[in-house]
Amino acid sequence: MIEIKNKQIIIDGKPEIIMCGEIHYYRLDRDDWQDRIDKLKLAGCNAVATYVPWLIHEPVEGEVDLQGKTRPELDLEGFIDLCSENGLYFFVRPGPFIMAEMKNEGIPYWVYEKHPEIIPTAWDGTPATTPTLDYNAPGFLMEVRNWYKALMEIITPRLHTNGGKIIAFQLDNEIGMLSWVSNCPDLTDFVLDEFSNWLLEKYDGKTLASRYPFNLHDKKDRNTAIRSPKEEYAPELLKDLGYYMRHRFAQYVHTLRGFAEEFGVKDIPFVINIHGTGGGRGFTYPIGISQLYESYTQAPGYLSGSDIYFGDLDMVTFQDLYIINGFMDAVHNPDQPLTSVEFNCGDGNFGDNLGSRYDVSAADFKTRMCIAQGNRLINYYLLTGGRNYRLDTKVGDGNDRIAITGERHGFAAPVSPEGELNYTFPRMARAISTVMAVSDKVAAMDEERDDVSFAFIPDYYMTEYRYPHSEKMKEILTNIEEHRNRGAWEIMGKSMLLAGYRFTAIDIQNKPISVSETPVLALPSARYMDSKIQSKLVEYLNEGGGIFLYGEVPQYDMEGKECTILADALGVIVKGIHRDSHLFYLSVYADNWAAPRPEVRSHFAQTFEIREAIPLLKVYGSDEVCSFEAEVGKGRAIVMANAYSCDISLFKEAFERLGAKVKLSHDCKQHGIFMTSTSNSEGERFIHILNLDGFDKEFNVYDQEEILFGGRAITLQSKDGVMLPINVGTEHGRIVYSTAEISKVSKGAIEFRLTQSEDRIAIETSKEILPDKNYSVEKADGLALVKSHKHSKVDDSLTIYFK
């Protein structure tokens, strides 16, 4: 039995960490399957994941091959059974859309030919520029049901429920992504009929008439009015169309789940894959969360999985991953854990042109951060490359292959198309093995956090569709996109993490904000904010909450109507906006407790008339206030309505004034350290630390101002990460602290990965520690203090033996 409970994946009553590797069986010769499985196990994984491409399993309508009758590599049944024989769990991803660089994103050609009515039109009635389809069109769903019916004859008998190894089932892939990236909303006649019905249910007649000056029952005029909206109702359409599309995606997911359950899939999680990272950053990722959160929170039994396509995790990007994991957690139901179902690994050479080159720390660091934040399933994508064979029926598209990448596929994977291990494999394998060595512990651990949360407003990411000729849509979306993350993540979020704050996020749009659960809120804010959210924030302040607002104090609601609820509560009036320009070097200077500080160049500042607020930053030359502190009821707000530098001490002082103090800290003056901790109900803990820079760092670690690791300083090597145990129990005794990582616990021994020039491991044990030339043992205060004789840069493996 598989349960999703308490943010854990529980298999047969035991919390588990699932480490998958994506192997595309259909891109490999059947004789190579076992070799790639062996390499997956060498990496430390305990599960295999794969797409199942409808395109090649049913290239001709009604002729489904899932047993390799037409091509040996199409034997899905044989591949799943081989993985099972190797003792591996299985995560199946059967689409119908799979992407994976496949032609038509994995949909058979005949589906498009048979059902031309499901091919969308977009703005102004123009054709869609991606091979997307109307998900809920009856003709498409009929074909998908038939595909699922054939597929489940293979899947259902092999479910964990039925004694097999299949533990998760993904429904479609990256739903809504194709229409988003092309700004081509699916506006077929069928969709617009459904949208009209949705509007008629949502609004009464008077309200609807005031929002849309056209007749919803006149299909011709209505369709033109929606596909080519006028400025007078463009903001209303922006909001309503976004909400409807989210409702539509949830309906589609519900239908797919119904098909799967109809044909026997039950008692395993259904996975929804969230898209959005791009250009090596996470700024657009929450668009995917916003699009799909209704889909995976609509009923029990769902998991949401991230697509993590960052390159190196370094001082530029590390806050992106931390924040988007928090945003996912913010919209989850209480039992849903974090997972990542496309966890980019390898060297970044996606185009086979050496146009990118990842550091070996990339997959390691991302793994460590995700595990620390509570990810229970990670699927390394793509673990192994392969080849794209030619279609039997030529389509005359330049290569006639099943995918767009040429003959070879997966150039960047840790295992090449030919089966060779590239330079990233060993470090990735080390990270996976480190986690799996203590997987029974971390599977039930949660991150320990400070008294601050990052605010998430899903509607700030409802920006995927915009009518190209609407200036009103452009004005609203441009401002929201400017303030929803860039500065708030790269300045406020980064400063918080470097100061030592550990935080999650809270969906302040759809969930209540409790002062007792969220004493302090870090709030990215734009000029536009829904009136209900503004009112909720004022109530939160009145009840004693603390807010650090970074961006603009809102002046309008999300439809561009004047709304100053929050500004009124803060006791300020917005005067205007200053921006730098050619030969104008906008600068701000500190005042009151923020002073003395050097004057800072800025590219943006919103200025205010204030009554009782305390000025913190002012515009040079005009002395206008652009940052201030204000008391509201029992609470307090600090507003930074200007671009600023990553002044870690300023942000730390501000959050302390709001009531949030750092509990876990270090004294490294060079910064560049990411650190957090996890614990379980037994009091066992791990301290997770990453050195994001390319040079070694020495520092002490403090927990509530008490020095850890027996008072010893930690030296963290360049681009290295550690997961150090505190009070972790083993069959040989309790590891009170260790400067070395646990790499394996076996009968009679514990193996460690050394990290220092002279590691220390303190163990409380009733067993005798056997002598060995590689370490010495001292007894003190009821502990056995093991001192390594190895330097970690020479030999980083140490085994302690017990009698």
N, C-alpha and C positions, 0 to 999 in steps of 0.2 A: 504494500500500500504506500502511496506517495501523498504526503500532506504538505500544504503550504500554510504554515502556522508560525506565529511569533517572528515573522521575517526570516524564517528558516525553511530549507527544503528537507523534509523528513522522510526518509525511505525506510520502511519496515521499522518505524519507531526510533530511528537514529538520525540526528542531524548530519547532513553530508555537504561537503564541498564538491562540486562537479567541475572538473577541468576537462573541457572538450578540445579536440582538434578537428578542424573542418577538412575532410577528405572527399573529393569529388570522384567517386568510384567510376563514373561515366567518362571521366577524362584520363583514365589509366587503363593499361592493359590488365586484364584480369590476373595475369601471372604476377603483377606488381602489387596487388592488394596487400598481401601479407607483409611485404617489405615496408610499405608505408605504415601499416599498422604497428609493425615492430618499432619504427622510428617515432611514432606517436607515443608508444609506451616508454621508449627511451627518454622522451621529453618529460615524462612523469604524469601524463594525462590518464584519466580513468574513464573517458568517454569519447565517442566519435560522433560528429555531426555531419550532416550532408543535406544539400538541396536534392530534390527529386524533380527533374525537369520534365514537365508535361510535354513540351515541344518535341523531345526525342523519344519519349516513351509511347506517345500516340501521334506520330507524324501524319498518319492517315486516320480520319475519323473512324472510330470503332475498332481499330487495330492496335490494341494496347499490348506492349511487351514489357513486363516487369521481371521476366525470368531469363533474359538473355537469349531468346530464341532467334532474334534477328542479328544481334551483335552480342558477343560474350560480356562486354563491359556494361550492358544494360541489365544484368541480373541483380536487381535490387535485393531480391529475396536471398540470393547467395551471399551478397555483401553483408547484409544485416546478420545473417547466421555466422559468417566468419568472424565478425566483430564480437558476437556473443561467445563464440568458442574461445576467443582471446580474453574473456572475462571483462569486457568493456560495456558500459552503458551506451545507449544510442539515443540521439536527439535527431528526429526526422523533421525536415523542412520542405513540405511538398507543394508550396505555392497556393494557388495557381501561378501568381507572379513570383519569380524568384530572383530576377535581375542577374547577378553573377556574370555580367557581360554577355549573357545569352541573347540570341536574336529574339526580337519581340519580347524581351525580358522573360522568356521561357514559355510564352503562350504559343500554341500551334498556329501555323499560318491559316489552317482551314477554319479556325474560329472567327478570324477577321473576315474571311471570305463569305462564310455562311451567315454572319450576323453584322452586316454593315451598319445597321442602326445603332450599334453599341459603341461605335467609334465616335468620340466626342468632337464637338465644335467648341470653340472658346470665345473670347471677346470678339465682338463685331461679327460673329458667325464664322470666324476663320478656322481652318482645320487645326487640330491639336498637333503640336510639333514633336511629341513623344508617343511611343506605342502604347499609351494608356487606353483603358476601356471604361465604360460605365459599369462600375462594380455591381450595382443592384439591378441592372437590366435583366428582365426575365430570361431572355435568350442566353445571355452569358452564364447566369446562375444555373440554368438547366444543364449546360455543358460541364460546368464545374462539378455539379452533383454527380454526373456520370463518371468524371475523372476520379473523384473521391471514392465512389463506389468500387471502381476497379482497384484503386490503390489499397483500400482497406482490407481487401482479401489477403494482401501481404502483411499489412501493418497490424491489424487487430490480433491475430494469433500470437504476435511477437511483443505485445505490450507487457510491461512489468506486471500489470493486473492479471495477465493470463500466463504468468510464469516466464515471460521473456525479458529482454533488456531495454526495451524502448521506454524511456522515462519522460519524454517531453515531445510535444507536437506543435510546430509553428503554423499559425494560420496566416496565409499569404506572406508578403514581405514588403516592408517599407510602404505601407498603405498611404496613399496621398502624396508620396514624394515626387512622382513624375509630373503631376499637374502643378505642384509647387515650384519645382526648379525651372519650369518652362512658363510660369505665370499663365497657365492655360486651364482654368477651372472647367470641369466636365459639365458643359451646358447643353447636353442633348435635349431633345423635346421631352423625353421621359423624365430626365432630371428636373427640368423646369416645371413639369406637371407636379412632381413630388415636392419641389420647393414651394410652389404656390399653395399646395395643401398644408404644408408645414406652417406657412405664414398665416393662413386662415385659422389654424388651430391655436397659434401663439398669440395673435392680436384680435381684439374686437374690431368690428367694422369701422368705427370712428377713428380709432388709432391707426388702423391700416391705411385708411384713406388719407390721413395726415402724413403718413410716411411715404406713400407711393402714389403719385398722381396718374395712375393708369389702372385699367380694369384687368384684374388677375384672371377673369373668366374669358377674356378675349385673347386666345392663345397667340395669335399673330402679333398683335401689338405688345402683349406681355413679353413674349420672347425677345422681340427687338429691344424693348425697354430695359430688360435685364442684361442682355448681351452688349448693349451700347447705352449704358446708364447716363442720365443727365446729371449735371452738377447739383441740382436742387435736392436730389435724394441719394447721391453717391455715398456719403458717409453712412447713411442708414443701411444701404445695400452692403457696404463693406462689412458691417457688423453682422447683419442677418445671414448673409451668404456664408460667412465664416462659421457661424454657429450651426447652420444647417449642414454644412459639409462634415462637421464633426459628428453630428447626429447620424448622417448617412454612413460614415465609416463604421460607427458602432453597430448600425443595422447589418452592414456587410459582415462584420466579424461574428455577430450573433448567428447569421445565416450559415457561415462556414462551419462554425462550431456545431450547429444543428446537423449539418451533413455528416461531419465526422462522428458525432454521437449516434446518429441514425445507423451508421454502419459499424458500430461497436467500440469506438474509442471512448474510454471512460477511465476515471480515477487516475489520470495523469494530467499535469498542467498543460494548458494551452498558452502558447507564447506569442506575444505581439512584438514585432521588431520595430524599434524607433530609430528613424534616420535623422540626419541633420548636421553632423560635423562636416566641415569643409575647409579646404585650404590649410589643413593642419591646426585648425582652431575649433573652439566649441561655441562661438557666438550665435550661430544659427541653429544649433542642436535643439534648443527648447521649442523651436517651431514644430518639430516632430512630436515633442511631448504635448504641446498644445493641441495639435491635430488629433492625437490618438488617446489622450488620457481618458476620455469617455468610453473608448473601446475596451480598455483593459481594466476599468474599474466598475463596469456595469454589472458584474456578477462574480461570485467566488470562482476560483479555479484558473485564474489568468496570472501569467507572469509578463511583465514588460522587460524587454531586453534592449540594451543600448547598442548603437553602432559607434565604436570608438576608433575613429580614423585620425588620430593625432600622429605626428612624427615623434620626435624626441620629446620626452617630458622634461622640461627644463624651466629656468626662471621666466621664460616667456609664456609658457603654456600651462604650468602646473595648476594654477588656480582654475583654469577652464574645466579640467576634469573633476576637480573637487566640487566645484559649484554645480555642474550638471548632474553629478551623482546625487547631490542634495536636492536638486529640483525634481529628479525622478522620485526620490523618497517622499517629497512634499505632496505629491498627488496620489501616492499609493494608498490602498486600503491598509488598515493596521497590520494585516498578516503578510502582505506582499513584500518579499525581499528584493534587493537589487540583483540584477543579472546583466551580463553583457553577451549578446549572441553574435556580434561581429566585432571581435577584439583584434584590431589590426596588429599583426606581427610581421617579422621579416625585416628586410633592409630598405624598403621604400622604393625600390627600383621598378615601379609599376609599369613603366613604358618600355622596359628593356633597353633604356638609352643612357643608363647611369646618371639620370637627371636628379636623383635623390639618393642620399646615403645616410641611413639612420645610425645613431650610436648604439652600441650593444646594450646600453642601459634602457633603451626605449620600452621594450615589452616588459622587462623586469620592473621598472619603476611604475608603469601603469598597472601591472598586476598587483604590486604591493599596495598602491593607493586604493585600488578598488576593493581588495580584500579587507583592508583596514576600515573602509567605509561600509562594509557589510554585503559586498557582492558574494552570492552563494553559487553562482554558475558563471563561468567564463568560457567562451568558445573562441579559440585562437583561429583567426581567419586571415589568410588561407594558410593552413599548416603545410600543405604540399601542393606543388604545381602539377600540371598535366598537359594534355593536348586536346585540341578541338578537332574532331574528325569532320569530314565533309558529309553534308546531307546527301541522302540517296537521291532525292529529287532536287535537282539544281534550281536555284532561285535567281541566279544571275546578278548577285549583289557584290561581286568583286572577289569573293573567296569561297562562297557556297558552303562555308563551315557553320557549325552550330553556334558559334560565338563570334564576337567582333574583334577579338584580340589577335587573330592569326592562328597559326598552327600550335604554337606553344602558349600555355596559359599559366599564370601564377609565377611570373618571373621573380617577384620579390619574396616569395614564400621561403620560410626557413629550410624547407626541403624542396629542391628544385624540381622542375618537370622531369628531369632524368633521375631523380632520387638522391642527389648529392646534398649534403648538409652545408648550409652557408655559414658565414661567420657569426650570425646572430643566434644560431641554434643553442650553443652551450649556455649562454647567459640566460636565455629564455627558459631552458630546461632547469637551470639551477633555481630560478625563481619558483617555477611550478613545483619542483621537488621540495623546496623549503616549505611551501604552503602545505603540501600533501603530507609532509612529515608530522605536522601537528593539526591535520585537518579535523580531527575529532574535537579539538579545542576551538579553533577559529570558526567552525561551522555553527557554533552556538554563542559566539561572542558578538558584542555590539560596541560601536565606537563610543568612547567616553567624550562628552562634549561640555563646552562652557555655556554660560547663560546668555547666548546670543544666537539668533537665527537669521538667515538670509531670506528676504521676502521674494516670493515668486508670484508674478501676476500673469497667468496663462494668456490673457487677452493682449498683453504686450507682445506676444509672439504669434498673434493671429494676423500675420502680415504676408501670407503666401500668395494672395491674389490682390491685384490692383489693376483697375482699368487704366490702360496706358494714357488716355486722354483726360483723365480727371485730375485737376489741380488740387481739389479738396482732399482726395484720397492721398495724393502725394504729400501734401503738407502734414497731414496727421501721421502718416507712416514714417516719413523722414524724421520727424521729431522723436517719435517713439524709438526708432532704430538707433538714433544718436545716443539716447540716454538709458536704454534698457540694460545694456551690459558693458559696452567698451570701457568707459572710465570707471563705472561701478565695479567691474570685475578686475580690471588691470590696475586700478589705484586702490579703491576701498577693499575689495576682496583680497588682493595680493598682500596689502598691508596687514590685514587681519591675520592671514595665515602666517606671514613672516613674523608677526608679533607673538604668535603662538596660539591664537584662537582656533578652537575646534568647533565647527558649527554644522548644523544641517540647514534645511530650508523649510519654509512654511508657505503653503498656498493661501495667501491672504485674500484671494478672490472668492474661493469656494468654501473655505474652512474658517472656523472661528479663531480669533487670536486671543489667547489666554495669557494674562500677565504672569500667572503662576507657572505656566509651561514655557512661555517665551518672554522672559523679563526684558530683553533688549532685541530690537529689530534693525537689521541693516537693510535699507530700503532704496533700491534703484528707482528713480522717479522721473517721469517725463512731464511735459506740459499738459498732457491729456491723461486723465485718470477717472474711472467710473465713479459716479457720485456715491454709490453704496460702499465702495472701497474707501473713499475719503471719509465717509461717516464712520466706518468701522475703525479706521486709524485714529480718528478723534476720540472715539469711545475708549479705545485702548490706551491712549495717552491720559485721558481723564481718570482712568482706573489705576494709573501708576506705571504704565509702560514707558520704555525708553526707545526713541527712534533716532537713528542716524540716517538722514535723507541725503542721498548723493544724486545730483542731477538738477531738475527744476522742480520748484513748488508748482503743483498743477493749477491751471487756470480754467480748464475745460473738461467736459466729460469725453467719453470715447467717440462721440459723434460730433464733437466740435462745438457743443453748446456750453456757454459760460457756466462754470462750476468752481467756486472758490471756498468750498467747505473747509478744506484743510488749511488753506492760507488764512481764513478768518479765525480759525481756532488758534493758529500760531501768532495771531496779532500782527500780521504783515500785509502790505499791499505791494504787489509786483509793479515796479516802475518801468522795467524794460530789459533789453538784452544787449550786451556788448560782445562783439567778436573782433578777433584780431584781423588785420588785413594788411595789404601792402603798405609798408612804412608806418604801420600802427602796431606797436608791440604791447598789446594788452597785458597788464601786470597787476598782481594783487599783493597786498601786504597784510601782516598779522596784527591783531589787536587783542587787548585784554589777556585772558589766560593763554591764548594761542601764541602771544608774543613772549620773548623776542624770537623772531625767525627771519631768515633772509626773504626778501621780496621774490616772488615767483612769477615767471612768465606763464600766461594762460591764454588759451584760444577762445574761451567762452566764459561769460559771467552773466547771471540773472541778478538784477539788483532790486532792492526793496526799500520801502518806507517802513520803519519799525517803530513800535511803541515801547514796550517793556523788554523786548529781546536784547540780548547782549551781543554786540558785534564781535565777530571773530576774524573775518577777512574783509578787506575793503579794496575797491578799485583805485589804483594809483591815478592821481590827477583829478578825480571827481570826488574821492572819498565816499563813494556810494557803498553800502553794505551788500555783500554777496554771500556771506556766510555768517550764521548767527546761532545762538543758543536761546531757547525759549521754554518757559515752564507752561504746561497746559494741564490744568487740574492737578492731579497727584503725580503726573508724569513730566517728562522732559524730552525735548527734541533738539538735536543738533543738525543744522542744515548746512550743507556745502553745495551751493548752487553755482558752482564754477569748476572748471577743470583745474586740477591741482597736481602736485608731484606726489610720488609714493613716499610720503613722510611717515615712516612707521611709528615713530614716537608720538606724533600728533594724533594719529588715528587711535593708538593705544590709550592715550590720555583721554580722548573723547569718549571711547567706549567705557573706560573706567568711570568717568563722570556719569555715564548713563546707568552704571551698575553692573557691568560685565567685566570680570577679572580673569586673567589667564591663570590656569591652574598648573599646566604642564609647560615647562619653559627650559631654555638653554641659554648659555652665555657666549655663544659664538658671535663675535663682532662683525664677521664678514657676511652674516645672514646667509641666504641661499640654502637654508635648512628647512625641509618640511618635516613636521613631527606630529604624531597623534598617538592615541593609545586605545586598546580594546580590552574588554573584560567580560567575564561571564558571572553567573550567579554564585559560583564557588569562590570568587575573589581572585581567580587566575587572570593574569594580564599579559599583554605584549606591548612593548613600546616600539612603534614603527617610525623609522627615521630614514630620510633620503637626503643625500648630499647632491644637490642639483648642479653643482659646479664641477669644473675639471681640475680641482686641486684639493688636497687633503685638508681636513679641518679638525681641530681639537677643541672640545668644549665639555662642560659639565651639564648634566641633566637634572632638573629639579621638579619635584612633584609637591605642589603647595608649599614651595620654598624649602622643602627637605631634599637634600642631595641624594640621588639614586646611585646604584651600582657600587655600594660600599664606599662612596666618596671618591671613586676613581673617575678621571676624565676619560671621555670617549674620543678616540681618533677615528673619524670616518673618512675612508679613502675617497679619492675623486670618483664622482659618478657612481657611488656605491649606495646600497640600501641595506638596512638590517631590520630584523624583527626579533627583538630581545625579550626573553621571558622574565617575568616577575611572578613569583609564587605559583609556578606551573607544576602541577603534579604529574608524576610518571610512575610506572611500576617499580622504579628503583628509588623513589623518594621525591621530595619536593625541591624543585630548582628555585631557590629564593631569589637569586638574580644571576644573570650571566651576561658577559660582554660578547659572547659568541652565540651564534644561532644554532638552534636544534636542527639537525639535518636527518636524524633517524633515531628511533627508539626501538631496540630489539632485545631479545632475551639475553641478559647478562651485560648489556652495554648501552651507552648513549653516544651517538656520534654528533659532533658539532662542526660548524663552519667557523673558523677563527676569523676575527676581524681586527685584532690589535697586535701590537708588537709583543704583548704579554697579557693574554686573556686571563680573566678570573671568572670562575664558576663556583657559586656558593650553593651547596646542596645540604638539605636536611634529610638524612637517611639513616635507617637502622641497619643497612647492609654495609659490608666492608668494601671499601674501594681498593681494588687491587693495584699494586705498584706497577709503574710503567716508566720507561726512560723519557717519555714525552711530556710527563707532568709530575708535579709533586703535590702532596696533600698536607694541609695544616688543619688542625682542629681548634676551633675557637667559638665560644658561646653556643655550643650545641650544633655547630655547623661544620661541615667539611669544606674547606676552601681549596679548590683545585687551581693550581697555577700552571698554565701552559708553558712549556719550554720551547715552543715553536713561534717563529715570527710569521704572522699571517701572510705577509708578502712573499715569503719563501715557500711555505707549505701551510695551506689554510684548513687542513683536515685534522681533527683530533678525536680519538675514541677513548672514552672513560669506561673502564671495565669494573664490574661488580661481582662479588662472590655471592 
